[in-house]
Amino acid sequence: MIYNAIDRLIAFGLAKGLLEENDVLYTRNKLLYTLGLSDYQGSGEVAECKEELAEILKDILKYAMEEGIVSDSVTEQDLFDTKIMDCLLGRPSEVVAKFKALFKKSPKEATDWYYGFSKATNYIREDRIVKDVKWQADSPYGKLDITINLSKPEKDPKAIAAAKKMVQTGYPKCLLCRENEGFAGDMNKPARENHRIIPLTLSGENYFLQYSPYVYYNEHCIILNEGHVPMKIDKAVFLKLLEFTEKFPHYMAGSNADLPIVGGSILTHDHFQGGNYEFPMARAGLRTEVKFKGYEDISAGIVNWPMSVIRLTGADYRKIAELADKILLLWRGYSDEEVGVYAESNGEPHNTITPIARRRGEDFEIDLVLRNNRTTEEFPLGIFHPHDKLHHIKKENIGLIEVMGLAVLPGRLKGEMDSLRLALLKGEDIRKDEVLAKHADWVDEFMARHKDFNEENAEEIIRQEVGLVFSEVLTDAGVYKDDENGRKGILRFIERVNAL
């Protein structure tokens, strides 16, 4: 069986363009060595590949477990099948050369190839991505995108026990460092032997393009700094994001904010996220058009969105970045007691911006989302953070992806929503259920609106109600609320910008 699996894997590599005919013998020998084999008893014939990679790797892993090469630990198997896939791949320089050649023809052709390559190498594990649950939900601000993330495997008990015995190292310093390219991984760090990254220059600085292995949306990419330097929002970031959309006009690009609570999960390494995807916030129109003195050639307005977003659109992205920087510099030190915004407390800064850049035809566009991370005794996780009543659905930080209208919800919700649907159809008291009790107040609220709740519509009603909770999450995270006081507040801020 193992020789047959090796032949099938080589056939897959040929079909996906990872190998050429002259690579077959070399690749077979690398695979034999990696599997601890000193003989080859296959047919030597490479048939047309018509199966998914996951099926081939499943057979190889079965053999590896039978021979004691790996255990039944998911972490161990991920480390090993990554090593297997690396046998099919060329050096980074070959991948970069291919990308650059295609880029000269068309940026989209280059990214199409690189995205396909990242899936074919199993760096993006498609068999896991398809498990994610995705839908759209109506809200007062248009349709929101919802996903329950099931593709990121949780560490199993064996992996956790093994990790405790390992010596901790600082190499690579984080999951975004360029040193991850080709890194074998261990029980604490994922394997990246099948990982290849593409060098970019943005505003004269060295960056690298790669895809997220978890692909929360189409062609979800990461643009990472060459150095392990902290996140920082400034004019240079606005320029880099806009320049990225000049190089890749079919992609958007955004940055998490640079402060805790309102920032992303990795603030220690400068990076952006992008992709070929239209987020709900990008589809939202303007609530109010505004003008900025000295920048009359830039269209501007307040976006009709639950968070506080100023949108700038124009032909000259350098001038857009200049205005964006003016807005940022004022916002850094701006306080507005009427809405509970204070720029700092005890010397700690609270105000920053989450920026998102995209193209509008020939024009450039940037959305500036005003953020504040202040906490109080009443709101220890953040005033402008999902409040307690919403934590049964979403408690984590509202980062770049959520800001744009895509909810990335924890995997636990898949089972909880299925159990909740069945319990409600049976008329059970969920307050007596240890797992579902946290949803009880929410259920009482929405069931009062759905007297016709039945087996045919139950799942759709629950999904739509989850979407409305996410809309509330974004409202909580908004500095200026979508009410009279909030609308006046953001206009006061814009007046201050114009007064500079």
Buried (B, 14 or more C-beta within 10 A) or exposed (E): EBBEBBBBBBBBBBBBEBBEEEBBEEBBEBBBEBBEBEEBEBEEEBEEBEEEBBEBBBBBBEBBBEEEBBBEBBBBBBBBBBBBBBBBBBEBEEBBEBBEEBBEEEBBBBBBBBBEBBBBBBBBBBBBBEEBBEBBBEBEBBBBBBBBBBBEBEBBEBBBEBBEEEEEEEEBBBBBBBEBBBBEBBBBBBBBBBBBBBBBEBBEEEBBBBBBBBBBBEBBBBBBBBEBEEBEBBBBBBBBBBBBBEBBBBBBBBBBBBBEBBBBEBBEBBBBBBBBBBBBBBEBEBBEEBEBEEBEEBBBBBBBBBBBBBBBBBEBBEBBBBBBBBBBBBBBEBEBEEBBBBBEEEEEBBBBBBBBBBBEEEBBBBBBBBBBBBBEEEBEBBBBBBBEEBBBBBEBBBBBBBBBBBBBBBBEBBEBBEBBBEBBEEEBEBEEBEEBEBBBEBBEEBEEEBEEBEEEEBEEBBBBBBBBBBBBBBBBBBBBBBEEEBBEBBBBBBEBBEEE
